[in-house]
């Protein structure tokens, strides 16, 4: 076998450069997928391309959205049985969010599920009070039609195939536009929602809305992690989700029942708690603190000291689960904000934000990130390691009781899974916002990470921005980052010792 490192093929997308200005938070792409002998790439211009894995030839391609309306593609495709599934990005441009399944063989559309509708005529709400308040529902109809300027969002990340006996996929929907809550009264369903859909038909089985009537841009698009754990003496098939809003949620993934909802950063202050009293009218809802309510304070009023900031206690950097320790390992942001909403008009293809932000560490603290271990059975932090900047990489938990993650300064770190004690670190050339991975080859185990600072936290450095309120407030919040790292992309691979 020839192992000379020769490039076998290369595919270089030809895209309209006008797509770049309508990408909210840097020109990011979250990876490719493989299935049926094909590589699937979801391009920025929303084209889903199927490439022959052996030759790189285009097998089929299909356009999933319209960039002229602000619709873009940043999500990795997800192969689910005989379909490949993608979302649409563009919440900050007022697009109508959707998740779409295409046939893996020929690219024909299998189904599309929207997050909102102009006219609701096909919903079947459970009669029990608790389920109604928690926001769970069944749908009699596969598709929701219509378009609304006041209630748009994106569906982007967190697609997961459940075990075959349930045949469900899970994902989260993003923010309603505009960021000015006064312009869109009501709960703005179904933004900020965990969705469970039938993978074959797209039929929605249950939903749970985490942040009704969002006032802070707490997108619900973070990943869903599936596990089987004992909760309160009962074995449960659970879904665990660490939301931007700062609450860690544990739900029964078979029916959407809310089991645990607790803050995974103690500084979260926009709500006191999620109401877990099933006899309460507010069951399943966060109890909002008036002082930090941008809606109650009103337009052109700067609401100060809201924790977390709009980028959330965790953004799209994925957490990891170890069945050995029973803990979840979560890269987090430890950041607060000032948030001033203002009236804005909608124009297709133009930003539809309506708020000015500034970001900073919590009062009296200097660290902007923590790497934590979380017990989803009880909703408690097992241990927490401080980091100077937000931890923007994905976590990797191994059977050797090690957990790996990367930092915005560029360090790859290994810590003890049970205690959080730092065991090893290595400085890569640029900040790490990618996911740490491990693989075996030739009887040896390797750990690899791609470094290259960017994304929301690194937008100032990546795009050369200096105005503190640019990047939706991230430029000022992470201004010091340029003192610790530089631009550039590199894959760094480490060999693990045999013992």
NUPAPA-778425 format. One line per field, with one value per residue (C-alpha): residue in three letters; x, y, z. Coordinates in nm, 2 decimals. Example, Ala and Ser with C-alpha at 12.3 -4.5 7.8 and 13.67 -1.06 7.14 Angstrom:
2
vexdren	c(ALA, SER)
X	c(1.23, 1.37)
Y	c(-0.45, -0.11)
Z	c(0.78, 0.71)
END
This chain:
499
vexdren	c(UNK, UNK, UNK, UNK, UNK, UNK, UNK, UNK, UNK, UNK, UNK, UNK, UNK, UNK, UNK, UNK, UNK, UNK, UNK, UNK, UNK, UNK, UNK, UNK, UNK, UNK, UNK, UNK, UNK, UNK, UNK, UNK, UNK, UNK, UNK, UNK, UNK, UNK, UNK, UNK, UNK, UNK, UNK, UNK, UNK, UNK, UNK, UNK, UNK, UNK, UNK, UNK, UNK, UNK, UNK, UNK, UNK, UNK, UNK, UNK, UNK, UNK, UNK, UNK, UNK, UNK, UNK, UNK, UNK, UNK, UNK, UNK, UNK, UNK, UNK, UNK, UNK, UNK, UNK, UNK, UNK, UNK, UNK, UNK, UNK, UNK, UNK, UNK, UNK, UNK, UNK, UNK, UNK, UNK, UNK, UNK, UNK, UNK, UNK, UNK, UNK, UNK, UNK, UNK, UNK, UNK, UNK, UNK, UNK, UNK, UNK, UNK, UNK, UNK, UNK, UNK, UNK, UNK, UNK, UNK, UNK, UNK, UNK, UNK, UNK, UNK, UNK, UNK, UNK, UNK, UNK, UNK, UNK, UNK, UNK, UNK, UNK, UNK, UNK, UNK, UNK, UNK, UNK, UNK, UNK, UNK, UNK, UNK, UNK, UNK, UNK, UNK, UNK, UNK, UNK, UNK, UNK, UNK, UNK, UNK, UNK, UNK, UNK, UNK, UNK, UNK, UNK, UNK, UNK, UNK, UNK, UNK, UNK, UNK, UNK, UNK, UNK, UNK, UNK, UNK, UNK, UNK, UNK, UNK, UNK, UNK, UNK, UNK, UNK, UNK, UNK, UNK, UNK, UNK, UNK, UNK, UNK, UNK, UNK, UNK, UNK, UNK, UNK, UNK, UNK, UNK, UNK, UNK, UNK, UNK, UNK, UNK, UNK, UNK, UNK, UNK, UNK, UNK, UNK, UNK, UNK, UNK, UNK, UNK, UNK, UNK, UNK, UNK, UNK, UNK, UNK, UNK, UNK, UNK, UNK, UNK, UNK, UNK, UNK, UNK, UNK, UNK, UNK, UNK, UNK, UNK, UNK, UNK, UNK, UNK, UNK, UNK, UNK, UNK, UNK, UNK, UNK, UNK, UNK, UNK, UNK, UNK, UNK, UNK, UNK, UNK, UNK, UNK, UNK, UNK, UNK, UNK, UNK, UNK, UNK, UNK, UNK, UNK, UNK, UNK, UNK, UNK, UNK, UNK, UNK, UNK, UNK, UNK, UNK, UNK, UNK, UNK, UNK, UNK, UNK, UNK, UNK, UNK, UNK, UNK, UNK, UNK, UNK, UNK, UNK, UNK, UNK, UNK, UNK, UNK, UNK, UNK, UNK, UNK, UNK, UNK, UNK, UNK, UNK, UNK, UNK, UNK, UNK, UNK, UNK, UNK, UNK, UNK, UNK, UNK, UNK, UNK, UNK, UNK, UNK, UNK, UNK, UNK, UNK, UNK, UNK, UNK, UNK, UNK, UNK, UNK, UNK, UNK, UNK, UNK, UNK, UNK, UNK, UNK, UNK, UNK, UNK, UNK, UNK, UNK, UNK, UNK, UNK, UNK, UNK, UNK, UNK, UNK, UNK, UNK, UNK, UNK, UNK, UNK, UNK, UNK, UNK, UNK, UNK, UNK, UNK, UNK, UNK, UNK, UNK, UNK, UNK, UNK, UNK, UNK, UNK, UNK, UNK, UNK, UNK, UNK, UNK, UNK, UNK, UNK, UNK, UNK, UNK, UNK, UNK, UNK, UNK, UNK, UNK, UNK, UNK, UNK, UNK, UNK, UNK, UNK, UNK, UNK, UNK, UNK, UNK, UNK, UNK, UNK, UNK, UNK, UNK, UNK, UNK, UNK, UNK, UNK, UNK, UNK, UNK, UNK, UNK, UNK, UNK, UNK, UNK, UNK, UNK, UNK, UNK, UNK, UNK, UNK, UNK, UNK, UNK, UNK, UNK, UNK, UNK, UNK, UNK, UNK, UNK, UNK, UNK, UNK, UNK, UNK, UNK, UNK, UNK, UNK, UNK, UNK, UNK, UNK, UNK, UNK, UNK, UNK, UNK, UNK, UNK, UNK, UNK, UNK, UNK, UNK, UNK, UNK, UNK, UNK, UNK, UNK, UNK, UNK, UNK, UNK, UNK, UNK, UNK, UNK, UNK)
X	c(0.00, 0.13, 0.14, 0.33, 0.06, -0.04, -0.35, -0.60, -0.86, -0.97, -1.31, -1.31, -1.66, -1.72, -1.94, -2.07, -1.86, -2.18, -2.26, -1.99, -2.16, -2.47, -2.28, -2.35, -2.05, -1.75, -1.72, -1.75, -1.82, -1.89, -1.77, -1.86, -2.05, -2.01, -2.26, -2.34, -1.99, -2.04, -1.90, -2.16, -2.07, -2.31, -2.17, -2.21, -2.43, -2.67, -2.58, -2.57, -2.31, -2.27, -1.92, -1.80, -1.57, -1.32, -1.29, -1.43, -1.67, -2.00, -2.27, -2.55, -2.61, -2.92, -2.98, -3.13, -3.19, -3.16, -2.86, -3.02, -3.27, -3.00, -3.02, -2.67, -2.53, -2.29, -2.41, -2.25, -2.48, -2.61, -2.66, -2.97, -3.04, -3.14, -3.14, -2.90, -3.03, -2.93, -3.06, -3.06, -2.87, -2.96, -3.15, -2.98, -3.12, -3.47, -3.49, -3.75, -3.59, -3.62, -3.47, -3.47, -3.41, -3.28, -3.26, -2.91, -2.91, -3.03, -3.07, -3.45, -3.62, -3.77, -3.93, -3.89, -3.99, -4.04, -4.02, -4.31, -4.63, -4.85, -5.17, -5.18, -5.45, -5.28, -5.16, -5.28, -5.20, -5.20, -5.49, -5.29, -5.19, -4.83, -4.76, -4.93, -4.73, -4.40, -4.46, -4.49, -4.72, -4.79, -4.85, -5.12, -4.95, -4.60, -4.54, -4.61, -4.67, -4.65, -4.39, -4.37, -4.14, -4.20, -4.12, -3.83, -3.53, -3.27, -3.25, -2.88, -2.72, -2.77, -2.91, -2.90, -3.05, -3.21, -3.20, -3.40, -3.69, -3.78, -3.65, -3.64, -3.39, -3.33, -3.23, -3.27, -3.42, -3.26, -3.37, -3.67, -3.59, -3.56, -3.35, -3.59, -3.85, -4.10, -4.15, -4.27, -4.50, -4.59, -4.39, -4.27, -4.32, -4.13, -3.81, -3.55, -3.71, -3.59, -3.75, -3.80, -3.90, -3.95, -3.64, -3.84, -4.13, -4.02, -4.34, -4.28, -4.34, -4.27, -4.12, -4.00, -3.95, -3.67, -3.68, -4.03, -4.03, -3.65, -3.51, -3.14, -3.05, -3.03, -3.04, -3.14, -2.92, -2.66, -2.61, -2.83, -2.65, -2.82, -2.75, -2.92, -2.90, -3.07, -3.27, -3.45, -3.42, -3.56, -3.36, -3.43, -3.35, -3.24, -3.15, -2.91, -2.88, -2.67, -2.85, -2.72, -2.95, -2.73, -2.96, -2.86, -3.17, -3.23, -3.54, -3.69, -3.61, -3.91, -4.17, -4.01, -4.08, -3.86, -3.66, -3.39, -3.33, -3.05, -2.80, -2.46, -2.29, -2.37, -2.36, -2.67, -2.91, -3.17, -3.40, -3.42, -3.50, -3.71, -4.04, -4.05, -4.39, -4.62, -4.93, -4.80, -4.93, -4.57, -4.45, -4.15, -4.09, -3.80, -3.90, -3.76, -3.60, -3.75, -3.42, -3.26, -3.57, -3.49, -3.86, -3.99, -3.72, -3.82, -3.67, -3.37, -3.30, -2.96, -3.02, -2.69, -2.53, -2.72, -2.56, -2.49, -2.42, -2.58, -2.32, -2.46, -2.31, -2.23, -2.25, -2.20, -1.89, -2.00, -1.99, -1.90, -2.03, -1.84, -2.04, -1.75, -1.79, -2.15, -2.05, -2.08, -1.79, -1.88, -1.68, -1.84, -1.84, -1.83, -1.95, -2.21, -2.35, -2.53, -2.81, -3.00, -3.28, -3.41, -3.67, -3.56, -3.74, -3.71, -3.56, -3.49, -3.11, -3.03, -2.94, -3.24, -3.09, -3.23, -2.99, -2.65, -2.44, -2.12, -1.96, -1.73, -1.65, -1.89, -1.84, -1.54, -1.40, -1.14, -1.19, -1.42, -1.45, -1.48, -1.44, -1.68, -1.80, -2.18, -2.40, -2.72, -2.90, -2.90, -2.82, -2.50, -2.14, -1.90, -1.59, -1.49, -1.16, -1.12, -0.99, -0.89, -1.11, -1.42, -1.36, -1.47, -1.35, -1.54, -1.47, -1.34, -1.38, -1.19, -1.21, -0.87, -1.04, -0.89, -1.08, -0.93, -1.03, -0.87, -0.85, -0.88, -0.52, -0.43, -0.36, -0.47, -0.53, -0.58, -0.74, -0.84, -1.21, -1.29, -1.12, -1.05, -0.67, -0.47, -0.23, -0.09, -0.10, 0.05, 0.05, -0.06, 0.00, -0.36, -0.67, -0.87, -1.24, -1.25, -1.33, -1.07, -1.08, -0.92, -0.85, -0.65, -0.41, -0.15, -0.22, -0.15, -0.40, -0.38, -0.54, -0.57, -0.70, -0.74, -0.64, -0.73, -0.90, -1.23, -1.60, -1.81, -1.55, -1.26, -1.44, -1.25, -0.91, -1.03, -1.19, -0.96, -1.25, -1.18, -1.51, -1.61, -1.97, -1.89, -1.94, -2.26, -2.04, -1.78, -1.50, -1.48, -1.53, -1.24, -1.01, -0.73, -0.72, -0.49, -0.22, -0.22, -0.27, -0.26, -0.45, -0.36, -0.48, -0.29, -0.38, -0.17, -0.16, -0.04, 0.06, -0.07, 0.18, 0.11, 0.06)
Y	c(0.00, 0.34, 0.58, 0.87, 1.13, 1.21, 1.42, 1.19, 1.46, 1.81, 1.98, 2.36, 2.52, 2.81, 3.05, 3.40, 3.63, 3.82, 3.54, 3.64, 3.97, 3.78, 3.54, 3.66, 3.55, 3.48, 3.26, 2.93, 2.58, 2.30, 2.01, 1.73, 1.40, 1.06, 0.80, 0.57, 0.62, 0.99, 1.30, 1.56, 1.93, 2.20, 2.52, 2.87, 2.95, 2.68, 2.43, 2.07, 1.88, 1.50, 1.40, 1.06, 0.96, 0.79, 1.04, 1.37, 1.39, 1.57, 1.30, 1.55, 1.89, 2.09, 2.44, 2.45, 2.83, 3.18, 3.39, 3.70, 3.67, 3.62, 3.24, 3.07, 2.73, 2.68, 2.35, 2.01, 1.77, 1.48, 1.13, 0.96, 0.62, 0.69, 1.07, 1.36, 1.64, 2.01, 2.32, 2.68, 2.98, 3.34, 3.43, 3.77, 3.83, 3.74, 3.42, 3.15, 2.85, 2.50, 2.16, 1.96, 1.60, 1.50, 1.14, 1.03, 0.86, 1.14, 1.46, 1.48, 1.64, 1.39, 1.64, 1.98, 2.10, 2.46, 2.62, 2.86, 2.92, 3.22, 3.02, 2.74, 2.49, 2.15, 2.14, 1.89, 2.00, 1.74, 1.81, 1.77, 2.11, 2.02, 1.92, 2.23, 2.46, 2.29, 2.34, 1.98, 1.91, 1.67, 1.77, 1.62, 1.77, 1.74, 2.09, 2.44, 2.70, 3.07, 3.34, 3.60, 3.90, 3.91, 3.55, 3.42, 3.21, 2.96, 2.58, 2.50, 2.25, 1.95, 1.69, 1.35, 1.01, 0.83, 0.45, 0.26, 0.18, 0.55, 0.67, 1.03, 1.30, 1.60, 1.95, 2.30, 2.61, 2.96, 3.31, 3.50, 3.82, 4.10, 4.11, 4.39, 4.19, 4.48, 4.42, 4.06, 4.02, 3.67, 3.35, 3.35, 2.98, 2.77, 2.96, 2.85, 2.50, 2.14, 1.95, 1.57, 1.47, 1.13, 1.08, 0.92, 1.17, 1.48, 1.46, 1.65, 1.42, 1.66, 2.00, 2.19, 2.57, 2.68, 3.06, 3.18, 3.54, 3.56, 3.90, 3.82, 3.62, 3.29, 3.06, 2.70, 2.54, 2.37, 2.00, 1.73, 1.45, 1.11, 0.89, 0.63, 0.72, 0.65, 0.96, 0.94, 0.57, 0.51, 0.42, 0.69, 0.74, 1.10, 1.39, 1.65, 2.00, 2.29, 2.59, 2.94, 3.07, 2.92, 2.63, 2.26, 2.06, 1.69, 1.55, 1.21, 1.18, 0.94, 1.20, 1.53, 1.53, 1.78, 1.61, 1.86, 2.23, 2.40, 2.68, 2.54, 2.88, 3.03, 3.39, 3.33, 3.60, 3.67, 3.41, 3.28, 2.93, 2.71, 2.63, 2.26, 2.25, 2.06, 2.22, 2.57, 2.78, 2.85, 2.49, 2.44, 2.81, 3.03, 3.28, 3.61, 3.87, 4.22, 4.40, 4.20, 4.19, 4.39, 4.37, 4.51, 4.78, 4.87, 5.01, 5.24, 5.14, 4.99, 4.69, 4.63, 4.33, 4.05, 3.71, 3.53, 3.75, 3.68, 3.42, 3.22, 3.02, 2.78, 2.84, 2.58, 2.42, 2.07, 1.90, 1.53, 1.25, 0.98, 0.66, 0.57, 0.87, 0.95, 1.31, 1.56, 1.78, 2.13, 2.41, 2.73, 3.11, 3.31, 3.64, 3.91, 4.19, 4.52, 4.50, 4.80, 4.71, 4.95, 4.95, 4.81, 4.75, 4.43, 4.42, 4.09, 4.01, 4.28, 4.25, 4.23, 4.26, 4.57, 4.57, 4.70, 4.49, 4.51, 4.21, 4.16, 3.91, 3.89, 4.18, 4.11, 3.83, 3.83, 3.48, 3.46, 3.09, 2.77, 2.40, 2.21, 1.86, 1.84, 1.58, 1.58, 1.36, 1.62, 1.94, 2.01, 2.11, 1.83, 2.04, 2.36, 2.48, 2.85, 2.98, 3.33, 3.33, 3.14, 2.77, 2.76, 2.41, 2.09, 1.84, 1.49, 1.23, 0.90, 0.56, 0.63, 0.89, 1.18, 1.48, 1.70, 2.05, 2.35, 2.72, 3.04, 3.11, 2.79, 2.54, 2.18, 2.05, 1.71, 1.69, 1.42, 1.33, 1.27, 1.58, 1.83, 1.83, 1.96, 1.68, 1.81, 2.11, 2.21, 2.55, 2.53, 2.82, 2.97, 2.97, 2.65, 2.66, 2.32, 1.99, 1.76, 1.41, 1.07, 0.78, 0.46, 0.37, 0.09, -0.01, 0.34, 0.59, 0.95, 1.28, 1.56, 1.91, 2.18, 2.53, 2.85, 3.13, 3.27, 3.23, 3.47, 3.51, 3.55, 3.77, 4.08, 3.91, 3.72, 4.01, 4.30, 4.47, 4.72, 4.89, 4.74, 4.69, 4.52, 4.15, 4.19, 4.30, 4.03, 4.26, 4.46, 4.16, 3.96, 4.25, 4.11, 3.79, 3.93, 3.96, 3.58, 3.42, 3.49, 3.38, 3.06, 2.71, 2.39, 2.03, 1.91, 1.54, 1.37, 1.01, 0.86, 0.63, 0.26, 0.25)
Z	c(0.00, -0.10, 0.20, 0.04, 0.14, -0.22, -0.27, -0.43, -0.53, -0.44, -0.47, -0.46, -0.44, -0.67, -0.47, -0.51, -0.29, -0.21, 0.03, 0.27, 0.39, 0.49, 0.71, 1.06, 1.26, 1.04, 0.73, 0.92, 0.80, 1.05, 0.86, 0.61, 0.64, 0.49, 0.37, 0.09, -0.06, -0.07, 0.10, 0.18, 0.19, 0.29, 0.13, 0.25, -0.05, 0.08, -0.19, -0.06, -0.27, -0.28, -0.39, -0.48, -0.19, -0.41, -0.70, -0.57, -0.87, -0.81, -0.79, -0.73, -0.58, -0.47, -0.35, 0.00, 0.04, -0.11, 0.01, -0.14, 0.14, 0.40, 0.40, 0.43, 0.50, 0.79, 0.94, 0.88, 0.70, 0.90, 0.73, 0.88, 0.72, 0.35, 0.39, 0.44, 0.66, 0.68, 0.85, 0.73, 0.89, 0.89, 1.21, 1.22, 0.87, 0.95, 0.75, 0.80, 0.97, 0.84, 0.85, 0.53, 0.44, 0.10, -0.05, -0.02, -0.36, -0.59, -0.38, -0.42, -0.12, 0.12, 0.37, 0.51, 0.86, 0.95, 1.30, 1.26, 1.07, 0.98, 1.05, 1.29, 1.20, 1.24, 1.60, 1.85, 2.21, 2.49, 2.73, 3.05, 3.20, 3.27, 2.91, 2.78, 3.00, 2.92, 2.55, 2.43, 2.15, 1.87, 1.50, 1.28, 0.97, 0.85, 0.72, 0.87, 0.60, 0.59, 0.66, 0.93, 0.97, 1.34, 1.41, 1.22, 1.33, 1.22, 1.27, 1.25, 1.48, 1.70, 1.46, 1.62, 1.52, 1.80, 1.85, 1.59, 1.82, 1.84, 1.50, 1.62, 1.54, 1.77, 1.70, 1.84, 1.68, 1.70, 1.78, 1.67, 1.48, 1.56, 1.87, 1.98, 2.18, 2.17, 1.80, 1.84, 2.14, 2.27, 2.32, 1.95, 1.93, 1.82, 1.85, 2.12, 2.11, 2.13, 1.85, 1.81, 1.46, 1.29, 1.08, 0.79, 0.76, 0.94, 1.16, 1.49, 1.78, 2.07, 2.13, 2.44, 2.43, 2.66, 2.63, 2.54, 2.39, 2.38, 2.49, 2.49, 2.17, 2.36, 2.05, 2.12, 1.86, 2.08, 2.04, 2.20, 2.38, 2.43, 2.72, 2.95, 3.32, 3.64, 3.76, 4.10, 4.11, 3.76, 3.44, 3.18, 2.82, 2.84, 2.62, 2.77, 2.63, 2.75, 2.63, 2.55, 2.82, 3.09, 3.19, 3.16, 3.06, 3.10, 2.93, 2.87, 2.50, 2.44, 2.52, 2.60, 2.98, 3.16, 3.43, 3.53, 3.45, 3.65, 3.59, 3.48, 3.56, 3.90, 3.75, 3.53, 3.65, 3.38, 3.54, 3.90, 3.79, 3.56, 3.73, 3.80, 3.98, 3.76, 3.93, 3.85, 3.56, 3.47, 3.48, 3.25, 3.20, 3.32, 3.58, 3.44, 3.66, 3.57, 3.62, 3.33, 3.11, 2.79, 2.70, 3.03, 3.03, 2.68, 2.35, 2.37, 2.73, 2.80, 3.02, 3.21, 3.37, 3.20, 3.25, 3.03, 2.73, 2.39, 2.30, 2.59, 2.87, 2.59, 2.22, 1.95, 2.10, 2.18, 2.52, 2.57, 2.79, 2.97, 3.05, 3.29, 3.52, 3.43, 3.38, 3.10, 3.01, 2.90, 2.75, 2.86, 2.83, 3.15, 3.00, 3.08, 2.87, 2.83, 2.58, 2.43, 2.18, 1.92, 1.65, 1.31, 0.98, 0.78, 0.44, 0.27, 0.27, 0.52, 0.89, 1.11, 1.46, 1.64, 1.94, 2.05, 2.28, 2.49, 2.66, 2.96, 3.24, 3.54, 3.79, 4.01, 3.79, 3.51, 3.36, 3.06, 3.05, 3.25, 3.16, 3.38, 3.46, 3.50, 3.66, 3.44, 3.69, 3.96, 3.78, 3.97, 3.87, 3.98, 3.92, 3.73, 3.58, 3.50, 3.17, 3.07, 2.76, 2.66, 2.59, 2.23, 2.13, 2.16, 2.44, 2.40, 2.68, 2.66, 2.82, 2.99, 3.21, 3.02, 2.88, 2.61, 2.51, 2.34, 2.44, 2.24, 2.31, 2.13, 2.40, 2.37, 2.73, 2.89, 3.23, 3.47, 3.41, 3.78, 3.93, 3.65, 3.74, 3.44, 3.33, 3.00, 2.77, 2.43, 2.26, 1.90, 1.66, 1.67, 1.88, 1.89, 1.80, 1.64, 1.80, 1.95, 1.79, 1.85, 1.62, 1.59, 1.31, 1.29, 1.65, 1.79, 1.93, 1.82, 1.93, 1.68, 1.68, 1.42, 1.54, 1.36, 1.56, 1.43, 1.49, 1.71, 1.99, 1.74, 1.49, 1.58, 1.53, 1.22, 1.04, 1.17, 1.36, 1.64, 1.72, 2.06, 1.96, 1.63, 1.61, 1.81, 2.11, 2.08, 1.94, 2.27, 2.49, 2.34, 2.24, 2.45, 2.25, 1.99, 2.26, 2.30, 1.95, 1.58, 1.27, 1.08, 1.04, 1.14, 1.22, 1.52, 1.59, 1.91, 1.97, 2.29, 2.48, 2.48, 2.86)
END
